[in-house]
Amino acid sequence: MLVMKKGATTIMADERKSARDRDLAEGRIALGFANTVDWHASDHPEELLHHYEDLVAWGVKAGTVSTDEASALRRRAAREPEAAVAILERARTFREVVYRVFSAVAGGRAPDPSDLTALNAALGEALPHLALAPEGDGFRWVWRETREVLERVLWPVATSAAVLLTSDVLDRVRLCADENCGWLFLDMSKNRSRRWCDMKSCGNRAKARRYYARQHADAS
């Protein structure tokens, strides 16, 4: 997130965190994972996944890792710190694949074939661990044999990306209109007019820039 200062910067960082949490609550797992870098499109992107624990905490917040699973993953990471670091690096690399794929979609471009190859490889690893389990009068998908598999956090991201890429809302994938932001989101507005990751952060910054530009023009 942004370097914390009192005032506007802190407020903006808080608003971006709220927007991130809202997008995850709406089930946009793949896009939420791609957004684990702030100011992704700028020349000073800010990493949010510094440690394997951050990856686990993200999975808990996203609802893809239970608290019991998180505890098991933390224990495994503590026993095998080098493996945990390797998975963190792998997660960051995969995140950039997901980000590039959906940034291309948002820009009306075909994703790079190498990124689709990487996404398919991740999907191929994830799918064998999916199983059906009864729930009430129906069934649900569950991840099996995953309590201490460090890369388990990445599997729901791969399946979420595949589901979104084959869905009827793919054409609603957007990239924040702020040239430095790089936030991915789904525009579910009725008239498909959402331009910003959040109106209270990038939207307000754009309004402020337009206001000052007009003031400067009038003064000139």
Secondary structure in CASP SS format (residue, H / E / C, confidence):
PFRMAT SS
TARGET T0000
AUTHOR 0000-0000-0000
METHOD secondary structure of the structure
MODEL  1
M C 1.00
L C 1.00
V C 1.00
M C 1.00
K C 1.00
K C 1.00
G C 1.00
A H 1.00
T H 1.00
T H 1.00
I H 1.00
M H 1.00
A H 1.00
D H 1.00
E H 1.00
R H 1.00
K H 1.00
S H 1.00
A H 1.00
R H 1.00
D H 1.00
R H 1.00
D H 1.00
L H 1.00
A H 1.00
E C 1.00
G C 1.00
R C 1.00
I H 1.00
A H 1.00
L H 1.00
G H 1.00
F H 1.00
A H 1.00
N C 1.00
T C 1.00
V E 1.00
D E 1.00
W C 1.00
H C 1.00
A C 1.00
S C 1.00
D C 1.00
H C 1.00
P C 1.00
E E 1.00
E E 1.00
L C 1.00
L C 1.00
H C 1.00
H C 1.00
Y H 1.00
E H 1.00
D H 1.00
L H 1.00
V H 1.00
A H 1.00
W H 1.00
G H 1.00
V H 1.00
K H 1.00
A H 1.00
G C 1.00
T C 1.00
V C 1.00
S C 1.00
T H 1.00
D H 1.00
E H 1.00
A H 1.00
S H 1.00
A H 1.00
L H 1.00
R H 1.00
R H 1.00
R H 1.00
A H 1.00
A H 1.00
R H 1.00
E C 1.00
P H 1.00
E H 1.00
A H 1.00
A H 1.00
V H 1.00
A H 1.00
I H 1.00
L H 1.00
E H 1.00
R H 1.00
A H 1.00
R H 1.00
T H 1.00
F H 1.00
R H 1.00
E H 1.00
V H 1.00
V H 1.00
Y H 1.00
R H 1.00
V H 1.00
F H 1.00
S H 1.00
A H 1.00
V H 1.00
A H 1.00
G C 1.00
G C 1.00
R C 1.00
A C 1.00
P C 1.00
D C 1.00
P H 1.00
S H 1.00
D H 1.00
L H 1.00
T H 1.00
A H 1.00
L H 1.00
N H 1.00
A H 1.00
A H 1.00
L H 1.00
G H 1.00
E H 1.00
A H 1.00
L H 1.00
P H 1.00
H H 1.00
L E 1.00
A E 1.00
L E 1.00
A E 1.00
P E 1.00
E E 1.00
G C 1.00
D C 1.00
G E 1.00
F E 1.00
R E 1.00
W E 1.00
V E 1.00
W E 1.00
R C 1.00
E C 1.00
T C 1.00
R C 1.00
E C 1.00
V C 1.00
L H 1.00
E H 1.00
R H 1.00
V H 1.00
L H 1.00
W H 1.00
P H 1.00
V H 1.00
A H 1.00
T H 1.00
S H 1.00
A H 1.00
A H 1.00
V H 1.00
L H 1.00
L H 1.00
T C 1.00
S C 1.00
D C 1.00
V C 1.00
L H 1.00
D H 1.00
R H 1.00
V E 1.00
R E 1.00
L E 1.00
C C 1.00
A C 1.00
D C 1.00
E C 1.00
N C 1.00
C C 1.00
G C 1.00
W C 1.00
L E 1.00
F E 1.00
L E 1.00
D C 1.00
M C 1.00
S C 1.00
K C 1.00
N C 1.00
R C 1.00
S C 1.00
R C 1.00
R C 1.00
W C 1.00
C C 1.00
D C 1.00
M H 1.00
K H 1.00
S H 1.00
C H 1.00
G H 1.00
N H 1.00
R H 1.00
A H 1.00
K H 1.00
A H 1.00
R H 1.00
R H 1.00
Y H 1.00
Y H 1.00
A H 1.00
R H 1.00
Q H 1.00
H H 1.00
A H 1.00
D H 1.00
A H 1.00
S C 1.00
END
